[in-house]
Amino acid sequence: MVEPAPDAVRVITANVQMGNTRYQDVIEMINRYDPDILLLLETDATWLAELQPMLSRYPTVVRQPQSNYYGLVFATRLPVDEARVIQLTNDRTPSLFARLRSPGGQPFHFLGLHPRPPIPGEDTNDRDRQIYAAAKFAESDDMPVVAMGDFNDVAWSETSQTFRRVGGYLDPRIGRGFYASFDANSWFLRFPLDQFYATPDIAVVSIERLDHVGSDHFPMAATFRVDPGLAARLNIQPRPLTEEDRDLIDDLDLESAETLVRER
């Protein structure tokens, strides 16, 4: 493993589970890991009140409390050019977009996602559109991109594979481990739903699953550096984009992704 460097960025994503009351366990986990970027999901007004003393340490905090299990909190100590909640679909599942700079001054984009899970008897179009919008944005972007969150989709699904190929994202699990994050309350049946992806110019130094904090999801943490030279040595390159991938994305009306590209 490459040792952490002064320009390394530590990040945590955690679906805290809205009804979970182990607030102090989550706060202690954050204090222990001390992330530069924090993305918390399923945060309602009660969670925000409990987290406020800890969040006050971060210069930039974006809050979107919701009572429908799709609230989010984003906090960072990195230099911020822009950080805002965006709607990639029309189903009240917000996402987070940020333009940040690493401690060494290198700019990159951050996308935080939490699309709806599949519902028996219904299609997965809304979930897939949100994931594909993040892919199309990365494909059109000229800056490094990190995307993470609760994707409500396993890493080996066709949607996730298309997302990786279209966006040019790397899956740092490859060569490192399975990192099943859900269901944290089950010891025998777990799936990797909480994802961390990065474009090839991001050097993924480490990825890990953190301890149980009362949620049905384990928190996930990663350390990365915006360093294309180091990335070329560390990363396993993504598979090339196929014509089928291109046709699929081009056929979707991903207006939100196009808006992000124009506004960057």
N, C-alpha and C positions, 0 to 999 in steps of 0.2 A: 504494500500500500504506500502511496505517496504521502509524505508527512504534510500536515496542514501548513499553509504558508500565510504570510500577512494579507495576501489578496484573496484568500479563500472565503467563500460565502457559505454559511450554515443556514439550513432551511428546515422547517418542520411543517407538515400538514397533518391535521387531525380532525376527523369527524367526531366531535365530542359527544354526540347523541343528545338531542335536545332535552329528553327527560332524565338524563344522568345528573345526579346531584353531587358527584365526587369532584366538586370544583377545585378543592385544594390539591388533589392529586394531579389535575391538569396543570395547575399553576406551578407546582413543584417540579413537574416534568419540564416545563418551559424554562424555569429558573436553572435547572440542572444542565440543560442542553444549551441554553442561552443563544437562540437562533438569531441570525441577522434578518431573516425573513420568516414570518409566521403567518400561516393560513389556517384558520379554524372554521369549521363548517357545522351546520345545524345550530347556530347560535341565535337565541332569542333574547328578549330584553333582560330576563333574569340572568342569563349567562354573561351578558355585557356588564351588568352591575357587579357581578362577582369578579370579573376579570379586570375591571377598571383600574385598580391600584397597580397591577402588573403592567397593563397596557400603557400607563402613563409614563413608563420608562422609554417608550418608543417615540421618536420625533414625528413619525407619520403613521397614522392609524385610519383605516377606512372601515366604517361600521355599516352593516346592513342587517339589522335584526329582523327576523321574520318568524311568525308562529306556525309556519307550514313545513318546518324541517329543512328549509333552504336558506336560512340566514347565513351570513359569513362575516368574519373579521379578518382583516389583513393589517399587519403591522410590520414595520421595517425600520432599521436604523441606518440603512444605506442612503446615499444621496438619491433623491427622487426628482425626476423631471415631470412625471405624471403618474397618478394612481387613482383609479375610479372603478365603480361598479358598471358593468355593461350587461346588456340583454342579448344573448346570442340566439335565443328562441323566445317564443311568446307565452311561455308556460310558468312564469313567475319563479324561474330558477336562475338567479343572478350569477354572473361570473365576474372575475376580477381581472382587470388589465392594468399593468404598470410598466413604465419605462424607468429603469433604474440604472445605477452605475455601481460597479464593484468597488471594493476598497482601493484598488489600484487605478480607478477611473475609467474602466472599460464599460461602455454602455451595453445593456441587454434588455430584452423584454421578458416579462413574467405574466403568465396566464394561469389563473386559478379557476378550476372547473368543478361543478357538482351537478351533472345532469340527472334527470329523474331515472330511477331504475325501471327495467322492463316490468310490465304488469301483465299477468296471465290474461290472455284473450285480447290484448291490445298490441299494436306494433311498437317498434322501438324507434320510430322516426324522430321524435323530439330529442331523445338522448343522442342518437347518431348524428343529427344535424349540429348539435352543440359541439360534439367531438370533431366532426369534419370541419366545422368553421375554424376551430383552433388549428387544424391541419392546414387549411387553405391560407390562413394568416401567416403561418411559419413559412410556407412555400414561397409566398410573395414578399417576405420580409428580408431586408438586407442586414439585419442585426441578429446576434445570437438570441435564441428563445429558450426559456424554461417553461414547461407546462406541468402542473401537478394538481392533485386534489383527489376527491372520491369520484372516480369515473363511472361507478356502478357498472363496470364491465371488466371482464378478466383480460389479462394481457395477451392471451393467445386467440381471442375472438377475431373474426374477420373485420369487424369495425376497428378494433385496436390495431390490427395489422395494416389496414388501409390508412388509418391515421398516421402511423409511423412512416409508411412509404411516401404518402403525399406530402407530409410536413418535413420529411427528411429527419425525423426524430430518431434518437437512439434510445433503446431500452436498457438502462444500466443493470437490470436484473441479469441479463445474459452474461454468463460467466461468473456471476456472483452468488445467486441464490434465488429461491422462490418467493420469499417474503410475503406469505399469505397474511392479509390484514383483516379479513372478515370471514367468519364471525368470531370475534375475540372471546365470546362466551361459550364457544363450542371447542372442545379439545380434539375432536376427530374430523371435523368437516370445515375447512377454511379455504378462502379464495383470495387471490391478489386483486382487490378492487381499488385500492388506494395507490395511485400511480405517480411516478416521477419520470418525466421525459425531458430530453435536452437535444438541441441541434448539435451537429458534429463539431462546432467550434467551442463547445463547452466541455471542459475536462471534468468528468465525474470522478472525484477522488474517493468517495465512499457513499454507501447507502445502507440504511439499517432500519429494522423495525424496533420501535421502542416498547417500553413496558405497558401493561394493561392499566388503563386509567378509569375503568368503570364503563366505558362506551362499548358498543358492539363492534367498533373498529379499533385496531391498534394504530397509534400514531406512527407516521413514517418520517424519517429524517434523512438528509443527504448533505454532503459537502461537495462544492464544485468550485472551479476556477474558470474565469473567462480567459482562456489561454489556448488559442488554436494549435500552437506547437505541441504543448503538452497533451491536448486532446487527441491529436493524431497518433500519439504513442499509447494512450490509455484506452481509447474507445474502439469498440467493434463497429465498423461502419454499417449503415442501414442498407437493406436491399434496394435496388433501383425501382423507380416508379414504373408501373406497367400502364399500357394503354387502357386497360379496364379501370384502373384506379383513376386515371385522368378523366375518362368518360363519366364515371360515377360522380366525381366532385363537380365537374363542369355542368352536369345536368341538374344539380341542386341549386336552388335560389338562395345562396348564402349571402344575403345582402349585408348582414352584420359583419361578416368577415371582410367584405369589400370596403365597408365604412371604416373599419379599423385600419386597413391598409392605406386608405386615402388620408387618414388623420394622423398617421404615425409621424 
